[in-house]
Amino acid sequence: MDTYDIYGSNLDLKQIKIKIEDCLNIDFILKDSSYFGEYFQWRSSDDEGIEIKKNIDLTDGEPLKPQFSNYSALVFIDRTKRSDQIYKLLNDNGFERLSHNTYMTK
């Protein structure tokens, strides 16, 4: 099963990047998008991914995820098989899990 989680934070993107890199022993790359602006991305060889984005849609200035508008930044974790482990590490470092969805995979 693959899990898709969203975490919220009011730290700036670089602070979040450093905290998560330290927690999970990974290295993000900086990306740029006309829709998201600058954001950080990490992807494993088995397609697990993490993205750190501002919670703003640059096309209309509205929150990217309006239901989480009280957070300035969001951490999207997709296709993970280690959701519980990541939750423990991120929760211990001040991140709040806002969404947790698990899907059956082939």
Beta strands, then each sheet from edge to edge (+ up, - down):
strand 1: 2-9
strand 2: 29-33
strand 3: 37-43
strand 4: 49-54
strand 5: 73-80
strand 6: 96-103
sheet 1: 2+ 3- 4+ 5- 1+ 6-
end
